[in-house]
Amino acid sequence: MTAERNPSIVDPYDQFRLMRDPASLMRPERLAALQPSRVSATRALIARAAKNRWKVTRTQFDLDERARGTACYRIEGDGWEFSFPVFSFEPSGKMRTFRIIGRSWDMMGSLVEGRISARDMQHTREEMPKLYHGRATPGTLVWCRSNRSARYLDYAVDALAGGSQPSPEVLAAANYLMRNTGLDGNGTFGTRSFLSLESDHPLRPALRAQMLAAYMMRVFAHDLVAHLARVRGGGNAAEMSDALSRFLGIGNGSALGLMFFVHNHPRLIDRWLRIREQSIAAAKLTEIASDTGALDTLQALIDRAIVYRSQDQTDYDLLTPSDVIAADLRVIRKELGWLRERAQAGVLETSTPLIEFCESLEGRFTPDAIETLNSLLIELVPDLADELAQTLVLDEELVGRPEMTVSRLREIVRTEYRWAFDLDLVSDSSRRYIWYKSVNAEEPRRGPREEIPEALSLGLDLPRLVVALDADLAQSDARSSVASFLLAHPLHRLIATRVQALAGLAYHSPHADIMSEDFIPAHITRMLNSAVHGIDKTRDAMGRVIRGVLMQGAPLPADLANGTAEQHWFYPPEPEI
């Protein structure tokens, strides 16, 4: 049986048996190694758009020679229609920053259901610059902002204006022409709540709307470059090749705010990681016979990842460099070739050899290389992965169970949070940091307690809360109710509710002490950016900020509409121009 088999015939018990123990998966350094995959928000969106041939049409493009003006796009997909109005500005150094306090952007856009009216267009133009004081029009899903990569966008424009193609090698140093500085929705600014979206809404699963807005920012960036090249070069200007356009994505940067997202969305994190683990497990159960189609597919994908990593110009600090990952992938690819030879010779000991093969890699190669392989394995079960990705629609309200007994609550604490009791929670180094919100920058910060003694800690000190809860549970009547316990210990209400509401979920919280000086925030930020969002080439800065590129290699609008989108578009090689 090959990779084309119906994934529904895989025994769910076998899938769940192969899913990893949270004791190993939920360690911060392992979460940091997780790579983009078919179930990441970006790739899941593109898979659906390509399959159903979504259509993107530019309906307005009124920009002057200094890039000031308005554009608008129409997106049609799965029987739904959306508008993407864009307000473009000449770059300015005033009030310009990567941080959320910025008030100057090169582009602002909005993803709106239906065809936007002239009145709503004007309202959006007036309200978006107000940001947190603004209010979106009805049917708005996302407000977004982006800035140019001045060096590389100008380089591309100059080359095209002169009638030649920009060098892929030069542009590969950045991998994008514009970078995202904000994708806000789900009630922010009065946008529509995602839980209110209809059952057949194509953007209903988590983060799909934001990723469509990111894709449209990329579309606009390409149109902006073409426009400026024509302005400067006139009839001599060249059009950027489709291959180079596909190669370039949208830049992205994320900081400490994502730590709060992870702690505030435990059910979403659990569902995402569970979907990823279930898909990987199903792929490992692919039956291999003398027909090696599945192994051929996997080898081709590894080859693509090796080239992508080998060509990567990104400088990494705490995270594993691409050349190290590429070296590991070459060895993994070689060993997979030996497995393929045994399959062709009909001497396999089992019909599902990928289980043992993957087990043999642990401890021998970098986690990043192994997680790259795991992500590629999911491509062996695309239908299952796409089906599971559609289930990312969930109510995240945490509701307690006051009727539960104290003994049962303590049992959950001692079994599901045993990792917390193994941590050093009392030394000065373990309690060094506090999480707070900067008054002047309006953004999350992490700093030494002694420097900001008056600050209110906003971070979820999960292990200490759990250990303190357990201590008081141990001194209470085991047969009494949690309701009675909380009457006597009201300060435990929030942590008790969280423990009860998440009981039975394996992957909801990183096993980490975020207050410790040994904790590296970039590990968790990278997990969210890479595994959940689908951002490639993620590099850290100062152990806090993660920068990377979205949509690199993604199909162009014409590819989607014509049904010519490449299935495995990710990990694009530098085009030969």
N, C-alpha and C positions, 0 to 999 in steps of 0.2 A: 504494500500500500504506500502511496507517495503523498507528497504535500497537498495534493488536490483532493484528498479524501474529505468527506463531510465531517467537520469537527464535532457535530452533535452526537456522533457515535462513540466519542471518547467518554469513558466512565468518569463522571464527576468525582467519584471517590478517589480515583487515581490522580486526578488533577490536584485535589486538595492535599493529598498525601505528599505530593512533591513540592508544595509551596513551602517557602523557607520559614524557619523558626524566627519569630520576631526578636529573639535574643541576639541573633546575628544580623538580621536585616536592618533593625531599627537603631543600630549604633550610628552616630553622626558621621563617622568617617566612611562607613559603607553606604549610607544614604547619599553622601556627596559623590560617590562613584557612579550612581545610576545615570544612565544615558537616555537621550530621546528615543522614543519608539513609536510604533503605530498607534498606541493608545494615548500618547501625548496630545494635548489640545490642538497644537498646530497641525500635526500629521493627521489626526482624526478628522479635522475640518477639511483638509485638502483631499483626503481619501473620499469623503462624501461628495465634495464639490466636483471632483473628477469623475466619479462613478455616475453621477446624475447630471453631468454636463451643465453646471451653472454658467450663467452668461453675465458678463460684466460689460456695460456699455458706458462710454463717456458721453454725457448729455450736455455738458457745458464746460467751456475752458476759456475764461476771459482773464488772462494774465498779461501784464505789460512787460516791457523789456527789463524791469527790475524785479520781476516775479511777484508783483503785487496784484491781487485780484481774487477771483472766485472760480471754482470748478465744481462740477457735480457728476456723480456716477450713479448708475442704476445697476443693482444686482438682482438677478432672477434665478431662483433655485427652489426646487421641490414644490412648485406651485405658489411660492411666496415671492414678494418683491420688497426690496430695500433701497433706500437712497443713501448716498454718502457725499454730503456737501463738504467742500474744502475751502478754507479761507487761508490764502497764501500771503506771506509778508516778506519784505526785504529784510535780510538778516541785520540784526542790530545788537550791539554789545551791551545795551542798557537793559537791566533787569534780567539778564540772560544767565542761567545757571542750570546745572544738571539736577538741582534739588527741587522739591515741590514748592518752594517759596518763589520760584521763578515767575515772572509775569510777561516774558517776551519769548515768543516761539516763531519759527519760520513757517509753521503750518499748524492749523487747528482743523479737526474734522469731527464729523458726527455720523453715527450709524443709526438710521431712522427707518422704521417700518413704513412701507408704502412709498408713494411718490410725494416728495416733500413739496409743499406749496410755496409760493413766493413769500407769503406772509410768515410762514414758519422758518423759511430761509433767513429772512431779515431778523426774526426773533432770535434765532440761533446765533447769528452774527453778533448781535448785541450782548447776548447772555454769556457766551463761552469765555470771553476775556475776563469775566468776573470770577470765573472758576468756582470756588466754594460758596460764593455769594450768588451765583447764577442759577437759573432754573431752565431745565430742558423742556422742549415741546412734547406733547403727548406722543407716545410711540417711539420715543428715543431710547435706544439701548445702550449706546456707548458715546462718550466724549473722548477724544484722543488728541494728542499733541506730539509734534516731532520737530527736530532741528536738523539742519544739514550737517554733514561731515564736510566742513568748508574746504579742506584740502583736497579730498578725493572727489567731491562733487564738481568743484571748479576744474580739477584736472580732467575729469571725464568730459565736461562741457567744452573745454579748450580743444581737446583732441578731436571730438566730433565736429566742432565748428571748423576745424582745419581740414576736415574731410577724411580723417583716419579713425580707426578704432582705438580706444584706450587700451593700455597694456593690462591683461588679466593679472599678471604678476604684481603690478603696482597696486591695482584695486584690491587684490587679495590680502593686502596688509590690513585693510579695514573690513572688507567683505560686504560693505553697504555704502549707500549714498546719503541716507538719512537715518537718524536713530530715534526710536520711540522714547518719549519723556513722560508718557502717561496714557493709560487705558482704563477709564473709569466708567463704571456702570452699576447695575444691580441696586438701584435706588439712589445712588449718589447723584446730586444735582437735580433730583426729581426724575431720574431715568426710570425705566420700567423694571420692576423686580423680575429676576429670571425665573423664580418659582411660579410667577403668574403666566408664563408663556404656555401657549396651547400645546396639547399632546403631540400635534403634528408639526410643531414649529421647528424648522431645521437648525435653529440655534439654541435649542432648549438645554442640551447637556452643558455642564459647567465649563465656562471660559470660551465657549465657541464664539460668542458675539465679540469678545475682545480680540480673539485671533482673526476674525474676519476683518475687523477694523485695522489690525496690523497689516493684513494682506493688502487692504486698500491703500494704506499709507505707502506701501511698496509700489503699488500701481501708480500712485500720484508721483512718487519720486522719479520713476522712469519717464513719465510724461513731462515733468518739470525739466529734467535734463535735456530731453529732446527739444522742448520749447526754447530754452536758453541757448542751445547750440544753434538753432535756426536763427535766433535773434542776432547772434554774434557772427555766424558764418554765412547767413543767407542761403543762396542756392548751392553753395559749395559744401554745406554741412552734410555729414553722414548720419545715418540712423544706427544706433547701437544694435549690434547683432543680437538675435534672440538667445543665442548660447550665453553671451555675456550677461544679458538681462536676467536670465534664469539664475546665473551663478550668484548674483548679488541679492542680498536679503535686506532686512531692516535691523539696525543696531538696537541693542537693548541694555539697560543698566538697572540693577535692583540693589537696594540696600537693606537696612535692618528692619524695615517695615514688614518684610516677608516673614520674619520670625513671629510677629504677632498674628499674621495670617495663618501660619501653621498651627499655632495654639488655639486660634479661634475657630478653626474649621477641621476639627479632628475627624469627623465622619467623612468629609470629603477626602482627606488625606488617606484614611483607611480604605475607602472605596477605590481610590486611584491605585494605590499600591497593591490592593487585592486583585484588581483587574489585571494589572501588569504581571503579578505572580501567577495568576491562573492561566493567562495566555502563554507564559513561558513554560509552565508545567505541561499544558496541552501540546505545545510544540515538541517538548522532549519525548512525549508519548507517540510521536509520529513513527509509524512502522516503516522500517527500511528493509527492502529486499534487494534482489539483483538490479531492480530498476532504482537508480540512485538519483532520481529527479530532485528530491528534497535536499540531498547533500550537494548537488550541483548548484541549486539556488543559494544555499548557505555559503558555499565557497565563493560564488560570484559576489555576494554581498560583502563578505569579508575582504575580498580583493578591493572592492570599492572603498571600504572604510580605511584600508591600508594606504591607498593613494591619497585619500582625503587628509589623513593624519600626517602623511609624509610631506604634503604640500603646505601644511598649516604653518603660518608665520607668527602665530600668537605666542607671546612670552607668558609663561606660567610661573607662579610663585609657589604657593602652598600646594597647588593641585598638580597632578601628574602631567608632565610634558607630553606633547603629541608624538614626539619621536620615540619615546619609551613605549607608549601604547602601540604604535605601529610595529615596533620590534616584537612585542609580545604577540600581536595579531599574526605576524608572519609565522611564528612557531605554532600557534594554534591552528592556523590554516594548513600547515604542513602535516600536523597530526590528524587533522580532519581528512586530509588526503589519504593517509594510511587507512583510516576507517572506511573510506570510499572504496579503496582497493580490496579490502576484506569483504565488503558487501558485494562487489562485482564477482568475487571469487566464490561467493556463497558460503563463507566460513564464519559468519557472525554467530556469536553465542546466544544472542537474543534478538528479537524482532524490533526492540526499541533501544538501540545502542546509544542514542543521544543522552539517555539518562546517565549511564556510566561514564560516557565521554565527558560530560560537563562536570561530573563529580571529580574526575581526575585532574581538572584544571585548578581547583581551589588550592590556594597556598603556593602555587607555582608561578602564577602570573599576577600582575597588578589587578586590583579590583576593577579599575577602569576598563581594562581590556576584557575581563570576564563579563562585565556588565554590558559592554558593547556587543559581545557575542549573544548575551541574553536578549538584548533588544532586537538583534537581527533574527533570532529564533522566532520571534513573534510573527515575522513575515511568512512563516510556514503555515500559519493558521489565520490568514487575514480575515476571513468571514467571521470567525469566532471573536477575534479582537475587535472588529468593527461593531459587532453585536453587543459586546460587553461595554464598549466605550459609550454606547447610546444609553446606558443605565446610569450615567453620571448626573442624575437628577434626583436630589434628595433634600428632605427637610432636615436642617441641622440644629433645630432647637433641642436642647438637652433637658429632659424631664426626669425628675427623681421618682423614687418609689418609697413613699413614707411607710408603707406597710411591711417592707422588708425587715427581717430580723437583724439585729446587731451582729449575730454570729455569721450570717450569710454575707453581710457587707464586709466583714473582716476577712472572710474566706476569699472574696474577690480581690481585696487589697493584697493579701499575702501571696496569692497565686499569680495574678496578672501584673502586679507591680513589684515583683520580687527584685527586679533590677535596681529599684530605688534604694533598697536596704543594703545593697552592696557598694553604694557610693560613699565617698568621704563627704559628709555634709556638715562637719563641725570645724574643720581647720580654717584659718584665716584666708588661705588661698582659695578655698572652695566657696567662700562667701564674699569674695572681693568686689564683685561687680553688682551694679543695680541698673535696671532698665527704666528709662524715663522719656518724657517728651520735651524736646527743646522748646523754650518759650519763644526765642527769636526765629528759629528755623522751622517750627511746626512739624518736626519729623522725629522719629524714634532715635534714641541714642543709648549707648551703653558706656558707663563710666564707673570709676572706683568710688565706693561708698563714701570714703573720707573726703572726697572732693565736692560731693553734693549731698551732704547729710540731711538737708531739708527736702530732698526729692521724694516723691511717692513712687514706689516701684510698680511699674506696669507689667513687668514680665511675669509669666506664669511659673512660679517656683514649684513645679509639680512634685519633684521627689520629696522636698521638705514638707509640703502640704500633706502628701500621702503618709509619710512617716509619722507626722504629728497626729493625723487622723487615726492611724493604727494604734498609737499609744493610748489615746482616750477610749477607743473602742475596747481595748484590752481591759480597761478598768470599769467597763459598764456591764450590765446584766446581758448576757448573750442572748437571752430569750426575749428581751424587750424589742420594741420597734425602733426603726430609724427615726421616726417622728418624735418619739420620746427622747431618744438620744440627742437630737438636734435642739430640742427645747432646753436641754441642759448644756449643750455645746453649740450655740448658734453660729460661731465663727467657722464651723466646719460645713456649713450648709452648701456652699458652692462646690467644694471639692467632693463632698459626698454625692451630690447630684451628678457631677461629672463622672465619677467612678461608676455609679449605678447606670447612667445612660449609655456609657461606652462598654459596659460589661459584655464580654464575648467577642469584641472586635480586637484583632491582633495587631493592626498596624496604625493605630490612631495617633501615637505620640512618640517622638524621638526619645530614646533612652539616654538622657543627658541631663546634666546639671548646668543650666545656662548661666548661673551666677558664678561659676568657677572660672579662675583665670586660665585654666586649661581648655575651656570650651572655645571652639572656633565658629563664630556665627556663619561664616561663608559656607560651611559644610551643609547647613540646613537650607540656606538661601540657594545654593547650587542645586540641591535636590528638587526644590520647587521649580526652579528655572529650567533645568534639564529634563527631569523625568516627567514633570507635570505639564509645564508649558511647551517643552520641545525646543529649547534654545540650544544651539550648537556653539562650540568653541568658547565655552564658559570659562573665564579666567577671573581670579580673585584679585582684589586690591585691598591691602591692609587687613586681610582676614575678615572683611565685612562686606565689601561691595562685590557684586558679581556682574561682569559685563560679557556679552555674547552677541549672537546674531540669530534672528528669527527668519524663517522662510528661505534660507539659502538653498537654492536649487529648485524651489517650488515652481510648478507650472505657471506659465503666463495666462492671462485671460483667454487668449485665442486657443491655447492648449486645452483648457477646461471645456470651452464651448464646442470645440471640434472633436472632442474625444481622443485627442492625441497626447494627453498628459502621460508622462512616464510613470509607471507604477512605483518604481523605486527611485524617486527623484532626489532623495536626501543623499548626503555625503557626495556632493557634486565635485568632479575634478575640475581643475582650472581649464577653461576652454582654450582650444588652439585657434588663435585668430590670425 
